[in-house]
Amino acid sequence: MSTAADTGLCEFCRELKPVAWVDQVGREFCAGCLTDLTVLTGPTLVDYLMATIPFKVGDRVRCYTAGALFDGIGTIDEVSTELDKFGTPIFPSFHVVIDEPAYPEAPDSLYYMERQLKLADSS
């Protein structure tokens, strides 16, 4: 559910909708219109992708192996788009140092994907 703070006038469709992306000059766009824009190339596309990463370095997260087995709570210390670290520009990986393990064999640190993480203060 979006709030008034999340809503803006989409520059493309000119409707009040949740803002999905703001360009370099401050124009706001809704998610539906982003696929219709032909200007999302090169550096602009990279800026958009970086702005949509759901977690950042320093976030406290709950970690789940395979999205199901709770490993514990830790802190993200790296966001990677490199293949050797299991990330891509579209689906980055998040390296988490687990400091509150859920079981004795839980990893000390591991790369996780977005679907394997939840912010620690949310359930």
Biotite code that builds the C-alpha atoms (Angstrom):
import biotite.structure as struc

atoms = struc.array([
    struc.Atom([0.000, 0.000, 0.000], chain_id="A", res_id=1, res_name="MET", atom_name="CA", element="C"),
    struc.Atom([1.452, 3.348, -0.978], chain_id="A", res_id=2, res_name="SER", atom_name="CA", element="C"),
    struc.Atom([1.195, 6.512, 1.052], chain_id="A", res_id=3, res_name="THR", atom_name="CA", element="C"),
    struc.Atom([0.838, 10.089, -0.069], chain_id="A", res_id=4, res_name="ALA", atom_name="CA", element="C"),
    struc.Atom([4.600, 10.495, 0.386], chain_id="A", res_id=5, res_name="ALA", atom_name="CA", element="C"),
    struc.Atom([5.162, 7.697, -2.163], chain_id="A", res_id=6, res_name="ASP", atom_name="CA", element="C"),
    struc.Atom([2.751, 9.199, -4.718], chain_id="A", res_id=7, res_name="THR", atom_name="CA", element="C"),
    struc.Atom([3.613, 11.705, -7.397], chain_id="A", res_id=8, res_name="GLY", atom_name="CA", element="C"),
    struc.Atom([2.562, 12.988, -10.791], chain_id="A", res_id=9, res_name="LEU", atom_name="CA", element="C"),
    struc.Atom([3.988, 10.643, -13.429], chain_id="A", res_id=10, res_name="CYS", atom_name="CA", element="C"),
    struc.Atom([5.797, 12.674, -16.087], chain_id="A", res_id=11, res_name="GLU", atom_name="CA", element="C"),
    struc.Atom([4.763, 10.227, -18.813], chain_id="A", res_id=12, res_name="PHE", atom_name="CA", element="C"),
    struc.Atom([1.083, 9.373, -18.191], chain_id="A", res_id=13, res_name="CYS", atom_name="CA", element="C"),
    struc.Atom([0.364, 12.522, -16.107], chain_id="A", res_id=14, res_name="ARG", atom_name="CA", element="C"),
    struc.Atom([-1.521, 10.535, -13.434], chain_id="A", res_id=15, res_name="GLU", atom_name="CA", element="C"),
    struc.Atom([-1.029, 10.478, -9.651], chain_id="A", res_id=16, res_name="LEU", atom_name="CA", element="C"),
    struc.Atom([0.594, 7.094, -8.977], chain_id="A", res_id=17, res_name="LYS", atom_name="CA", element="C"),
    struc.Atom([3.277, 5.562, -6.752], chain_id="A", res_id=18, res_name="PRO", atom_name="CA", element="C"),
    struc.Atom([6.682, 6.841, -7.886], chain_id="A", res_id=19, res_name="VAL", atom_name="CA", element="C"),
    struc.Atom([8.929, 4.055, -9.203], chain_id="A", res_id=20, res_name="ALA", atom_name="CA", element="C"),
    struc.Atom([11.819, 6.183, -10.459], chain_id="A", res_id=21, res_name="TRP", atom_name="CA", element="C"),
    struc.Atom([13.034, 9.780, -10.450], chain_id="A", res_id=22, res_name="VAL", atom_name="CA", element="C"),
    struc.Atom([15.426, 10.845, -13.221], chain_id="A", res_id=23, res_name="ASP", atom_name="CA", element="C"),
    struc.Atom([18.463, 13.134, -12.933], chain_id="A", res_id=24, res_name="GLN", atom_name="CA", element="C"),
    struc.Atom([16.398, 16.325, -13.247], chain_id="A", res_id=25, res_name="VAL", atom_name="CA", element="C"),
    struc.Atom([13.724, 15.268, -10.751], chain_id="A", res_id=26, res_name="GLY", atom_name="CA", element="C"),
    struc.Atom([10.983, 14.014, -13.091], chain_id="A", res_id=27, res_name="ARG", atom_name="CA", element="C"),
    struc.Atom([8.924, 11.216, -11.506], chain_id="A", res_id=28, res_name="GLU", atom_name="CA", element="C"),
    struc.Atom([7.688, 8.103, -13.328], chain_id="A", res_id=29, res_name="PHE", atom_name="CA", element="C"),
    struc.Atom([5.293, 5.313, -12.321], chain_id="A", res_id=30, res_name="CYS", atom_name="CA", element="C"),
    struc.Atom([6.254, 1.638, -12.752], chain_id="A", res_id=31, res_name="ALA", atom_name="CA", element="C"),
    struc.Atom([3.824, 1.100, -15.636], chain_id="A", res_id=32, res_name="GLY", atom_name="CA", element="C"),
    struc.Atom([5.316, 3.881, -17.713], chain_id="A", res_id=33, res_name="CYS", atom_name="CA", element="C"),
    struc.Atom([8.938, 2.841, -17.208], chain_id="A", res_id=34, res_name="LEU", atom_name="CA", element="C"),
    struc.Atom([8.519, 0.007, -19.701], chain_id="A", res_id=35, res_name="THR", atom_name="CA", element="C"),
    struc.Atom([7.159, 2.477, -22.286], chain_id="A", res_id=36, res_name="ASP", atom_name="CA", element="C"),
    struc.Atom([10.078, 4.886, -22.030], chain_id="A", res_id=37, res_name="LEU", atom_name="CA", element="C"),
    struc.Atom([12.672, 4.609, -24.753], chain_id="A", res_id=38, res_name="THR", atom_name="CA", element="C"),
    struc.Atom([15.150, 6.897, -22.992], chain_id="A", res_id=39, res_name="VAL", atom_name="CA", element="C"),
    struc.Atom([16.186, 4.240, -20.464], chain_id="A", res_id=40, res_name="LEU", atom_name="CA", element="C"),
    struc.Atom([19.506, 3.377, -22.068], chain_id="A", res_id=41, res_name="THR", atom_name="CA", element="C"),
    struc.Atom([23.114, 3.387, -20.978], chain_id="A", res_id=42, res_name="GLY", atom_name="CA", element="C"),
    struc.Atom([23.846, 5.425, -17.848], chain_id="A", res_id=43, res_name="PRO", atom_name="CA", element="C"),
    struc.Atom([20.175, 6.251, -17.281], chain_id="A", res_id=44, res_name="THR", atom_name="CA", element="C"),
    struc.Atom([19.301, 2.551, -17.112], chain_id="A", res_id=45, res_name="LEU", atom_name="CA", element="C"),
    struc.Atom([22.155, 1.909, -14.669], chain_id="A", res_id=46, res_name="VAL", atom_name="CA", element="C"),
    struc.Atom([20.949, 4.796, -12.485], chain_id="A", res_id=47, res_name="ASP", atom_name="CA", element="C"),
    struc.Atom([17.450, 3.304, -12.479], chain_id="A", res_id=48, res_name="TYR", atom_name="CA", element="C"),
    struc.Atom([18.691, -0.185, -11.607], chain_id="A", res_id=49, res_name="LEU", atom_name="CA", element="C"),
    struc.Atom([20.843, 1.144, -8.770], chain_id="A", res_id=50, res_name="MET", atom_name="CA", element="C"),
    struc.Atom([17.892, 3.140, -7.397], chain_id="A", res_id=51, res_name="ALA", atom_name="CA", element="C"),
    struc.Atom([15.680, 0.047, -7.294], chain_id="A", res_id=52, res_name="THR", atom_name="CA", element="C"),
    struc.Atom([18.006, -2.174, -5.247], chain_id="A", res_id=53, res_name="ILE", atom_name="CA", element="C"),
    struc.Atom([15.882, -3.078, -2.199], chain_id="A", res_id=54, res_name="PRO", atom_name="CA", element="C"),
    struc.Atom([18.692, -3.262, 0.400], chain_id="A", res_id=55, res_name="PHE", atom_name="CA", element="C"),
    struc.Atom([21.845, -1.267, 1.029], chain_id="A", res_id=56, res_name="LYS", atom_name="CA", element="C"),
    struc.Atom([25.117, -1.750, 2.879], chain_id="A", res_id=57, res_name="VAL", atom_name="CA", element="C"),
    struc.Atom([24.479, -1.470, 6.608], chain_id="A", res_id=58, res_name="GLY", atom_name="CA", element="C"),
    struc.Atom([20.899, -2.812, 6.566], chain_id="A", res_id=59, res_name="ASP", atom_name="CA", element="C"),
    struc.Atom([20.066, -5.386, 9.254], chain_id="A", res_id=60, res_name="ARG", atom_name="CA", element="C"),
    struc.Atom([18.336, -8.353, 7.632], chain_id="A", res_id=61, res_name="VAL", atom_name="CA", element="C"),
    struc.Atom([16.837, -11.734, 8.421], chain_id="A", res_id=62, res_name="ARG", atom_name="CA", element="C"),
    struc.Atom([18.464, -14.382, 6.193], chain_id="A", res_id=63, res_name="CYS", atom_name="CA", element="C"),
    struc.Atom([16.800, -17.482, 4.764], chain_id="A", res_id=64, res_name="TYR", atom_name="CA", element="C"),
    struc.Atom([18.641, -20.215, 2.838], chain_id="A", res_id=65, res_name="THR", atom_name="CA", element="C"),
    struc.Atom([16.529, -21.180, -0.193], chain_id="A", res_id=66, res_name="ALA", atom_name="CA", element="C"),
    struc.Atom([14.012, -18.625, 1.070], chain_id="A", res_id=67, res_name="GLY", atom_name="CA", element="C"),
    struc.Atom([12.833, -21.060, 3.762], chain_id="A", res_id=68, res_name="ALA", atom_name="CA", element="C"),
    struc.Atom([15.494, -22.075, 6.333], chain_id="A", res_id=69, res_name="LEU", atom_name="CA", element="C"),
    struc.Atom([16.095, -19.211, 8.754], chain_id="A", res_id=70, res_name="PHE", atom_name="CA", element="C"),
    struc.Atom([19.868, -18.728, 9.124], chain_id="A", res_id=71, res_name="ASP", atom_name="CA", element="C"),
    struc.Atom([19.775, -15.754, 11.477], chain_id="A", res_id=72, res_name="GLY", atom_name="CA", element="C"),
    struc.Atom([20.112, -11.983, 11.527], chain_id="A", res_id=73, res_name="ILE", atom_name="CA", element="C"),
    struc.Atom([23.039, -10.072, 10.123], chain_id="A", res_id=74, res_name="GLY", atom_name="CA", element="C"),
    struc.Atom([24.276, -6.934, 8.425], chain_id="A", res_id=75, res_name="THR", atom_name="CA", element="C"),
    struc.Atom([24.768, -6.404, 4.690], chain_id="A", res_id=76, res_name="ILE", atom_name="CA", element="C"),
    struc.Atom([28.386, -5.451, 4.034], chain_id="A", res_id=77, res_name="ASP", atom_name="CA", element="C"),
    struc.Atom([28.417, -5.675, 0.222], chain_id="A", res_id=78, res_name="GLU", atom_name="CA", element="C"),
    struc.Atom([25.994, -5.402, -2.699], chain_id="A", res_id=79, res_name="VAL", atom_name="CA", element="C"),
    struc.Atom([27.309, -7.133, -5.816], chain_id="A", res_id=80, res_name="SER", atom_name="CA", element="C"),
    struc.Atom([26.261, -7.319, -9.454], chain_id="A", res_id=81, res_name="THR", atom_name="CA", element="C"),
    struc.Atom([29.163, -9.651, -10.317], chain_id="A", res_id=82, res_name="GLU", atom_name="CA", element="C"),
    struc.Atom([28.395, -13.158, -11.582], chain_id="A", res_id=83, res_name="LEU", atom_name="CA", element="C"),
    struc.Atom([31.128, -14.773, -9.475], chain_id="A", res_id=84, res_name="ASP", atom_name="CA", element="C"),
    struc.Atom([29.301, -13.443, -6.419], chain_id="A", res_id=85, res_name="LYS", atom_name="CA", element="C"),
    struc.Atom([25.939, -14.707, -7.734], chain_id="A", res_id=86, res_name="PHE", atom_name="CA", element="C"),
    struc.Atom([24.689, -11.250, -8.736], chain_id="A", res_id=87, res_name="GLY", atom_name="CA", element="C"),
    struc.Atom([23.640, -9.546, -11.954], chain_id="A", res_id=88, res_name="THR", atom_name="CA", element="C"),
    struc.Atom([22.749, -5.902, -12.726], chain_id="A", res_id=89, res_name="PRO", atom_name="CA", element="C"),
    struc.Atom([19.064, -6.883, -12.601], chain_id="A", res_id=90, res_name="ILE", atom_name="CA", element="C"),
    struc.Atom([19.290, -9.216, -9.573], chain_id="A", res_id=91, res_name="PHE", atom_name="CA", element="C"),
    struc.Atom([22.162, -8.169, -7.294], chain_id="A", res_id=92, res_name="PRO", atom_name="CA", element="C"),
    struc.Atom([23.442, -10.377, -4.498], chain_id="A", res_id=93, res_name="SER", atom_name="CA", element="C"),
    struc.Atom([23.893, -9.217, -0.917], chain_id="A", res_id=94, res_name="PHE", atom_name="CA", element="C"),
    struc.Atom([26.789, -10.382, 1.255], chain_id="A", res_id=95, res_name="HIS", atom_name="CA", element="C"),
    struc.Atom([25.590, -10.675, 4.835], chain_id="A", res_id=96, res_name="VAL", atom_name="CA", element="C"),
    struc.Atom([27.702, -11.147, 7.960], chain_id="A", res_id=97, res_name="VAL", atom_name="CA", element="C"),
    struc.Atom([25.483, -13.087, 10.357], chain_id="A", res_id=98, res_name="ILE", atom_name="CA", element="C"),
    struc.Atom([26.026, -12.057, 13.969], chain_id="A", res_id=99, res_name="ASP", atom_name="CA", element="C"),
    struc.Atom([22.857, -13.628, 15.420], chain_id="A", res_id=100, res_name="GLU", atom_name="CA", element="C"),
    struc.Atom([22.872, -17.195, 14.040], chain_id="A", res_id=101, res_name="PRO", atom_name="CA", element="C"),
    struc.Atom([19.642, -19.196, 14.287], chain_id="A", res_id=102, res_name="ALA", atom_name="CA", element="C"),
    struc.Atom([21.395, -22.564, 14.730], chain_id="A", res_id=103, res_name="TYR", atom_name="CA", element="C"),
    struc.Atom([24.970, -23.740, 15.483], chain_id="A", res_id=104, res_name="PRO", atom_name="CA", element="C"),
    struc.Atom([25.791, -24.680, 11.865], chain_id="A", res_id=105, res_name="GLU", atom_name="CA", element="C"),
    struc.Atom([24.526, -21.374, 10.403], chain_id="A", res_id=106, res_name="ALA", atom_name="CA", element="C"),
    struc.Atom([27.074, -19.697, 8.119], chain_id="A", res_id=107, res_name="PRO", atom_name="CA", element="C"),
    struc.Atom([29.154, -16.808, 9.466], chain_id="A", res_id=108, res_name="ASP", atom_name="CA", element="C"),
    struc.Atom([28.590, -14.946, 6.200], chain_id="A", res_id=109, res_name="SER", atom_name="CA", element="C"),
    struc.Atom([27.020, -15.714, 2.859], chain_id="A", res_id=110, res_name="LEU", atom_name="CA", element="C"),
    struc.Atom([25.753, -14.134, -0.379], chain_id="A", res_id=111, res_name="TYR", atom_name="CA", element="C"),
    struc.Atom([21.957, -13.970, -0.489], chain_id="A", res_id=112, res_name="TYR", atom_name="CA", element="C"),
    struc.Atom([19.485, -12.908, -3.157], chain_id="A", res_id=113, res_name="MET", atom_name="CA", element="C"),
    struc.Atom([16.669, -10.408, -2.520], chain_id="A", res_id=114, res_name="GLU", atom_name="CA", element="C"),
    struc.Atom([14.016, -13.080, -2.012], chain_id="A", res_id=115, res_name="ARG", atom_name="CA", element="C"),
    struc.Atom([16.129, -14.656, 0.743], chain_id="A", res_id=116, res_name="GLN", atom_name="CA", element="C"),
    struc.Atom([16.228, -11.501, 2.871], chain_id="A", res_id=117, res_name="LEU", atom_name="CA", element="C"),
    struc.Atom([13.807, -9.447, 4.956], chain_id="A", res_id=118, res_name="LYS", atom_name="CA", element="C"),
    struc.Atom([14.555, -6.310, 6.923], chain_id="A", res_id=119, res_name="LEU", atom_name="CA", element="C"),
    struc.Atom([15.220, -7.360, 10.525], chain_id="A", res_id=120, res_name="ALA", atom_name="CA", element="C"),
    struc.Atom([12.632, -5.000, 11.997], chain_id="A", res_id=121, res_name="ASP", atom_name="CA", element="C"),
    struc.Atom([9.866, -6.453, 9.770], chain_id="A", res_id=122, res_name="SER", atom_name="CA", element="C"),
    struc.Atom([8.321, -9.897, 10.112], chain_id="A", res_id=123, res_name="SER", atom_name="CA", element="C"),
])
